[in-house]
Amino acid sequence: MYPISAETIADACKFFVVYDNKDLYDKMHAERLRSIIPAERYVEILLSYAGHAVVFYLLEVGLLKQVSLNALTGNPLQRSELRKNRKQSRQYLAIVAEHLRQRRHPKLASRVRRMIRDRHTTSPLIGWAINRRTRFLSSIAENLEVRRLSKKQFDAQFYTHLYWDVLPTGLDPLLHYVRYGRAEQRIIRFKQERRRAGRSPRRLQERFATEDLRS
């Protein structure tokens, strides 16, 4: 975790913040940045349903290089340009489908998932996940940790509900936690703890996002 405060923000920089305003963590972090950085040095672009890992969205729509170069020259692309080809992004469609499912629109969610299958047989993100998985097979330490957490009945449903950026990666939630989530101090739960928890993933997400900003 990293603190967001006036002491950690460079005085001479101009900031271009591209984020998913539908992601709770991104939204709260952007609000914090907005309260610290002077308006003349702060530009934000909202990309709804692009996901916490916006860089993957930009990669899939073919704009990552252009966005980076334009930011260096001080001329960021407009939101409409960044969203023009959004349906080319597997990550975007997966997050839209998940939001529809959570809002109890299963038919629409299924339709969007079919779009993913029909239009995205391969993508840079899938290739990245496959390569990561291949490297994982050679890692004895990771394999042992996956087995250990699996025996303890790792609650994948809880993990994916709490962190919406997990599903679009294409990785198994348990593997995602072992490889990335643990280093990021993400919260997990085991299935036998469900009855004792007393809080929904959404409430936990709000609580931990607030605590993260205070740290």
N, C-alpha and C positions, 0 to 999 in steps of 0.2 A: 504494500500500500504506500502511496506517496501523499504527503500533505499538500493541500492547495491553499496557499497563503500569500500575502504580499511579499514575504521574504523569498519565496521560491519562484517568483515571476520576474523575468528580466525587465529592466527599466527602458532599455533602448529598442526593444523589439515591437513589431506590429504582429498581431496574432490573427490568424485565419482559422476559425474553428468550424470544422465540418462534422456534424453529428446527427444521430438519429433522435429526434425529439420525442419519439414514442418509447424510447428505452429509458427506464427510470434512472439508472446510474448516469447515463449521458446527460439527461436533462438536468439533474441536480448538480453535476459537475459544471455544466455550462452556466447555470445560474450563479454558481460560486465564482467562476472566472469573470463573469459579467460584473459582479459586485466589486471585484478587485482591480480589473484592468480599465484604464480610462477609455471612454467611448471612442475617442479619435484613434486609438490603437487596437481596437477590437472589432473584428468583422466575423459574423457567424452565418453559416448556411445550413438550413434545416433540411435533412433528407429523411423523411418519414419512412420507417420500415427498412432502412438500409442496413440496420444492425449495428451492434456495438463495434464490431470490426469493420468499420467503414472502408478501410483500405481494400478488403476483399471485394466489396461492392464496386468500388472504383476500378479494381482490376478486371472484374467480369464485364463491365460496360466499356472497357477500353479507354478510361480517362485518367488513370492514376498518374501517368507521366505528365499529361497536360496540366492537371490540377497542381502538381508539384512545381512545374515550371512557371505557371501563372502566379502562384503564390510568391515565388522568389522575385518576380517582377512587379509585384504589388497589384496585379489585376486578376483577382479570383474569378472563376467562372460563375455564371449566374445559376441559381437553383434550377431554373427550367432546363438549362443545358445539361445539368447533372442528372436530371430525372428523365430526360427524353427517351433513353434506351433502358429504362429500369427493368423492363420485362426480360432483358437478356441476362439479368443477374439471378442465378439460382438462389443465392442468399436472400435477396429481396423477396422472391416468391415464397420461399420457405417460411420467412418471418410473417408475411401476410397470411399464409395458411394457418400458422400457429395462432395468430391474433383472432382469426375467424373461428377457429376451434374453441378458443377460450370464451368467445362471445356467443357460443352455441349456434353457430352457423355451419353445421357439419357438411352440408351439401356444397356450399361455396368453398369450404376448405378443401374438400375432395377434388373439386374442379381445378383449383389452383395447383394442387399436388399433381394432377394429371398434366397440367401445363409444364411442370418441372420434368416429368418423365418424357413427354413428347418433344420438348424443345432443348433439353439439356442432357443428352446422353453422355457427354463429357464436358468438363470445364476445368479451368486452372485450379479451382478450389478442390475438386474431386481428386485431381492428380496429386495435389499437395497432400491430401489426406492419405492417399494410397502409399505415397512415398514414405510418409511418416509411419504408417502402419508396418511397412516392410522393415524400417529401421527398428521399430519396437520389438519385432520378433527376435531380433538379435540381442536384445537387452534383457539379461537374466533378472536384473534388479527390478525392472518395471514389471516383468512377467510375474514375479513372486508377489509384488505388491498388489497387482490386479487379482491374483488368486486369493490373497489374504482378505481384501475388502469384499470380494465376491462371496467368500464363505461367511462373512459377517452380515451378508444381505444388504449391500450398498443400495440405497434408495435412489434409483435413477430418475424416477418420476419427480421426486422432490427437487433433485439437482437441476433438472431441465426446466422446471417451473420457476425456480428461483433465479436461474441465469438463462435468459432467452438467447444468448449468443452461442449456446452450446450446440443446439440442433443443426443450425446452418453449416457447421463445420463438417458434418457427415461422419464424425467420430462417435464411437460408443461413449455414452456419458461417463462410465467408469474409467475408460481409457483417457478421456479428456481430463478428468480430475487428476489422475495419476501423473499425466504428462504436464499439465498446465495449472489446473485449479489448485493443487496443493501448494505450489510455489506462490500463487496469488492469494493464499490464505482464504480460499473460498469455503463456504459452509457446506457440510454434508450431513446426512442423517441415514441411519439404518432402519430397515423396515420394522423391526421390533419396537422402534421408538415412536412410531406414528401415533399410537394411542396416548402416549405421554406428552406429546409435543404441545398441543393446545393452540398452535398458531399456524395459519395457512402460509404457504410459500410466498404469497403476495405480501402479507403483513411482515414476514421476515425480510423480504426484499426491501421494503420501505424502511424498516428499522436499521438494517445493516448499511444501506446507502446513506442514511443520515449519520450514522456513527463514523462512516468512512470520511465524510466531509469534515467532521469534527477532529479527526486524528491529525 
